Amino acid sequence: MKTIPLPTSLAMALLLAGALASQDLPKAVAPIPESLPVPFESKAAKNLATKLGSGYRGLSTEHFDVISNDSVLYHKRYAGLMESFYRAFHERFALKKHVRFKLYISRTWQGHCNLLDSLGHSNSGGHVSPETYDNDRTVFISHVQENGNASGLGDVHPMIVRALLSANGKRRQKFPLWFTDGFSTLFEWGRVVNGELIYGNPNPIRDWALVDGLEGNLLPAKGKWLKMKNTQWSQNRGLHVAAARSLFVFVRRKGEDKLQRLVADIRKKPRGALRALLKATGEKKLGALDKTWRAQALPWAKAAVLLKKAFTSPDGKARIPILEEAIKLFPDYGLAKANLGRVLGRHGDKAKAIELIRAALADPYFYRPYEAYGTLASIYWTDDVEKATAAARKAVFFEPWNLKFDEAPYRNLMSLLRRQELDDEAKEIAELLEHRLAENSL
């Protein structure tokens, strides 16, 4: 594996202290993800190249072997972010047993299909990945799906959760599907940022099914959907998984301690899962819980669907009423506030944009701070270079926790620093950017 030496002037988790040392930044509580993996040892690397071809490289972390033909930086970040998620999840839910995973990441869809074939697997997943084997411990995923959309960390998180639940469950006792499906998919829209596991948002991709199901009365009332047999569950799995996931969002937002207790109780006694659910939510009857959950679930799901609609709207201004409606339905939706702030910032309402971005950053369920600080930097760009620079530094600080490398925060910070003749700091950021661009192009 070709390596690129890191500029020695850059420290802080191998990268940021030299450039950003004396600045008002959050405390680094964990090493940045790309510093965690190490290359396969020589013999294993040669065996891998012989088996899969020279384009594939291997990286190892404490709990993962990650094999990929994508760029060095994407490969490192994927491995490091998976390890970061594993550690945070395992600790947060007081698990004891560990699992080791093998993760294959192909750069293209055709490469993904070819890799499966070469290892004796078929593409049973159809047009999307991931594919899993060995009780979710071996995962194959394509960076780009057949439809051209990029995959992400949230596609793999549920496999990690399911494998860890299985390893830490009771023998000969199966968890109910509403638990395994709902709890595992809860982490699809969750990420580790600066060492902290942030999760508990609705899922804009899944929740259209939940909106249709709740408004069309397709989900059995009074909580009867939680008592379905596996065959019934599978008949409308999209709706049932979306509902179960939403139920866990509901519990999470009542307090993480309640969710932790619920998971521990179900792991200990799967047959008492519904009693544990009532205990965690403070309800005495399943029908009452179902009614309370539905009252929250529908507006949250509608807001998530609107957020997805805003993502796909070609006109920036057209997104404003869509996002305003989402926030009206779900006033604590930090992801919607950040997106509305970004649009308003581009179209002149800077004061409102700043207010929304600050509110998003204060949301404990918001996991995209690097984008939010980048928006603040652009808003302050003309009128307040010091505030713009402070925000740009924070965007650079948080960028390594994003899977897809974004060079914009680095270039923006360099430009702001040069405007103020802070040339030494600008040079350090330039070196950092050069290093990252080189690794991202391999």
Secondary structure, DSSP 8 states (H G I E B T S, - for coil): -------TT--HHHHSHHHHTTS------S--GGGS-EE--HHHHHHHHHHH-TT-EEEE-SSEEEEESS-HHHHHHHHHHHHHHHHHHHHHTT------EEEEEESSHHHHHHHHHHTT---TTTTS--EEETTTTEEEEESB-TTS-B--GGGTHHHHHHHHHHHTS-TT----HHHHHHHHHTTTT-EEETTEEE-----TTTHHHHHHHHHTT-S-TTTGGGG--HHHHHHTHHHHHHHHHHHHHHHHTT-HHHHHHHHHHHHH-GGGHHHHHHHHHT-SSHHHHHHHHHHHHHHHHHHHHHHHHHHH-SSTTTHHHHHHHHHHH-TT-HHHHHHHHHHHHHTT-HHHHHHHHHHHHH-TT---HHHHHHHHHHHHTTT-HHHHHHHHHHHHHHGGGSSS---HHHHHHHHHHHHTT-HHHHHHHHHHHHHHHHHHH-
